Amino acid sequence: MAKILVTGATGNIGRATLQHLLKRLPASDLVGLARDPAKANDLAAAGIQIRQGDYFDHDGLVRAFEGVEKLMLVSATAFTDRNTQHNNAISAARQAGIKHIVYMPIIHDVESAFILPDITEQDLFVEEQLKASGLAYTLVRHPPFIESIPFYIGGNPLETGVHAPAGAGKAGYASRDDLAEAHAIVLSEEGHAGKNYTLYGDAALSFADIAKIMSDISGKTVPYVAGTDEDYVDHLIAAGLPEPAARFALGWMQGINAGEWGGKAGDLERLIGRKPMPADEFLRTHYGASQA
Ligand SMILES: NC(=O)c1ccc[n+]([C@@H]2O[C@H](COP(=O)([O-])OP(=O)(O)OC[C@H]3O[C@@H](n4cnc5c(N)ncnc54)[C@H](OP(=O)(O)O)[C@@H]3O)[C@@H](O)[C@H]2O)c1
């Protein structure tokens, strides 16, 4: 069978996508792209070919993409000139004869005026590039990761409460592993070209809901501490986050409060054929361990 290449093979989503693909296809059909292949030795040991490549090196990508039919393009890291990297990857894919690209933009309603710095505009740029490329493509739109919740609320919420900028927004978080499984299904089955999936997880939660779950985990009242944007940034900085990271987290919180990620679940469950992991299961595992 023609090969499937997944970029970001040394990262969370790329590695998990390849691990799910391995359950569906022979390792000889799979290729991972890594800046440093030594960091993907576990995947190589499972029989997956690891090719070296960097989004900033267009010609290197053309070589790495040789003989590949489908490409999972793991989105580039924020604040690292994402447009150049994504543009190189799509152009190299065309040049190498790749037929189908799967890309993971953050969920963003076309009607929404909300902008998440260095994310939403750059994802739109990818969509335009994909449209213009003439290649088949699939958009697997991601909500905020469940695993990002500790980054948003910062510090030790069981001791200090769940701090957030005031607002009642809810987000339908999904786990990286469920998203990766959905990627593997889209990549390994036919019939997904031209589709646009919105991969919300289970029921959407507010930060007040998260404080209730934390209270349940700890057996004591964990307050929901709603403040101004600056109170929130100060809280994260006091918890040890550098200011630019705290302001990036604020952008996500503003998106959640604007209702940017409060949409209806469905596509993720339909693709993976079971209920996605609920956020409270993640919170119990993540924070429950610190109670032991
Ligand atoms: N939905 C959300 O809540 C959310 C949250 C955070 C991030 N994201 C997005 O999701 C993406 C994947 O998440 P993740 O958790 O898998 O991130 P991750 O663990 O940081 O993995 C990022 C991967 O991209 C690779 N990479 C970075 N720069 C590259 C370059 N110039 N050329 C080629 N590969 C490069 C990294 O390689 P190295 O190992 O060499 O660094 C790594 O394999 C992120 O990059 C970001 O765009 C989404």
The ligand as an SDF file (V2000), in Angstrom:
LIG
                    3D

 48 52  0  0  0  0  0  0  0  0999 V2000
   -5.4920   22.1560   20.7150 N   0  0  0  0  0  0  0  0  0  0  0  0
   -4.6920   22.5560   21.6810 C   0  0  0  0  0  0  0  0  0  0  0  0
   -5.1040   22.7720   22.8390 O   0  0  0  0  0  0  0  0  0  0  0  0
   -3.2360   22.7170   21.4300 C   0  0  0  0  0  0  0  0  0  0  0  0
   -2.4010   22.9750   22.5120 C   0  0  0  0  0  0  0  0  0  0  0  0
   -1.0310   23.0650   22.2710 C   0  0  0  0  0  0  0  0  0  0  0  0
   -0.5390   22.9150   20.9790 C   0  0  0  0  0  0  0  0  0  0  0  0
   -1.3960   22.6720   19.9550 N   0  0  0  0  0  0  0  0  0  0  0  0
   -0.9050   22.4860   18.5570 C   0  0  0  0  0  0  0  0  0  0  0  0
   -0.8010   21.0770   18.3520 O   0  0  0  0  0  0  0  0  0  0  0  0
    0.5090   20.7690   17.8540 C   0  0  0  0  0  0  0  0  0  0  0  0
    0.8880   19.3760   18.2930 C   0  0  0  0  0  0  0  0  0  0  0  0
    0.7570   19.2730   19.7010 O   0  0  0  0  0  0  0  0  0  0  0  0
    1.7360   18.3220   20.5120 P   0  0  0  0  0  0  0  0  0  0  0  0
    1.2220   18.2610   21.8860 O   0  0  0  0  0  0  0  0  0  0  0  0
    1.9930   17.0890   19.7300 O   0  0  0  0  0  0  0  0  0  0  0  0
    3.0650   19.2310   20.4720 O   0  0  0  0  0  0  0  0  0  0  0  0
    4.5550   18.7450   20.7700 P   0  0  0  0  0  0  0  0  0  0  0  0
    4.5550   17.5530   21.6540 O   0  0  0  0  0  0  0  0  0  0  0  0
    5.3030   19.9760   21.1810 O   0  0  0  0  0  0  0  0  0  0  0  0
    5.0800   18.2690   19.3290 O   0  0  0  0  0  0  0  0  0  0  0  0
    5.4170   19.1700   18.3220 C   0  0  0  0  0  0  0  0  0  0  0  0
    6.1250   18.3570   17.2380 C   0  0  0  0  0  0  0  0  0  0  0  0
    6.4270   19.2420   16.1580 O   0  0  0  0  0  0  0  0  0  0  0  0
    7.8110   19.0660   15.8420 C   0  0  0  0  0  0  0  0  0  0  0  0
    8.3620   20.2950   15.2800 N   0  0  0  0  0  0  0  0  0  0  0  0
    8.5240   21.4830   15.8960 C   0  0  0  0  0  0  0  0  0  0  0  0
    9.1210   22.3470   15.0580 N   0  0  0  0  0  0  0  0  0  0  0  0
    9.3550   21.6700   13.9000 C   0  0  0  0  0  0  0  0  0  0  0  0
    9.9660   21.9990   12.6730 C   0  0  0  0  0  0  0  0  0  0  0  0
   10.5060   23.2270   12.4450 N   0  0  0  0  0  0  0  0  0  0  0  0
   10.0350   21.0690   11.7030 N   0  0  0  0  0  0  0  0  0  0  0  0
    9.5260   19.8270   11.8980 C   0  0  0  0  0  0  0  0  0  0  0  0
    8.9380   19.4380   13.0500 N   0  0  0  0  0  0  0  0  0  0  0  0
    8.8610   20.3510   14.0370 C   0  0  0  0  0  0  0  0  0  0  0  0
    8.4660   18.7530   17.1750 C   0  0  0  0  0  0  0  0  0  0  0  0
    9.7410   18.1820   16.9470 O   0  0  0  0  0  0  0  0  0  0  0  0
   10.9200   18.2280   18.0720 P   0  0  0  0  0  0  0  0  0  0  0  0
   10.7130   17.0060   18.9230 O   0  0  0  0  0  0  0  0  0  0  0  0
   12.1510   18.1840   17.2590 O   0  0  0  0  0  0  0  0  0  0  0  0
   10.7470   19.5080   18.8460 O   0  0  0  0  0  0  0  0  0  0  0  0
    7.4560   17.7500   17.7160 C   0  0  0  0  0  0  0  0  0  0  0  0
    7.6090   16.4950   17.1280 O   0  0  0  0  0  0  0  0  0  0  0  0
    1.3820   21.8880   18.3920 C   0  0  0  0  0  0  0  0  0  0  0  0
    2.5360   22.0510   17.5830 O   0  0  0  0  0  0  0  0  0  0  0  0
    0.4570   23.0900   18.3060 C   0  0  0  0  0  0  0  0  0  0  0  0
    0.4540   23.6180   16.9940 O   0  0  0  0  0  0  0  0  0  0  0  0
   -2.7270   22.5550   20.1580 C   0  0  0  0  0  0  0  0  0  0  0  0
  1  2  1  0
  2  3  2  0
  2  4  1  0
  4  5  1  0
  4 48  2  0
  5  6  2  0
  6  7  1  0
  7  8  2  0
  8  9  1  0
  8 48  1  0
  9 10  1  0
  9 46  1  0
 10 11  1  0
 11 12  1  0
 11 44  1  0
 12 13  1  0
 13 14  1  0
 14 15  2  0
 14 16  1  0
 14 17  1  0
 17 18  1  0
 18 19  2  0
 18 20  1  0
 18 21  1  0
 21 22  1  0
 22 23  1  0
 23 24  1  0
 23 42  1  0
 24 25  1  0
 25 26  1  0
 25 36  1  0
 26 27  1  0
 26 35  1  0
 27 28  2  0
 28 29  1  0
 29 30  1  0
 29 35  2  0
 30 31  1  0
 30 32  2  0
 32 33  1  0
 33 34  2  0
 34 35  1  0
 36 37  1  0
 36 42  1  0
 37 38  1  0
 38 39  2  0
 38 40  1  0
 38 41  1  0
 42 43  1  0
 44 45  1  0
 44 46  1  0
 46 47  1  0
M  CHG  2   8   1  16  -1
M  END
$$$$
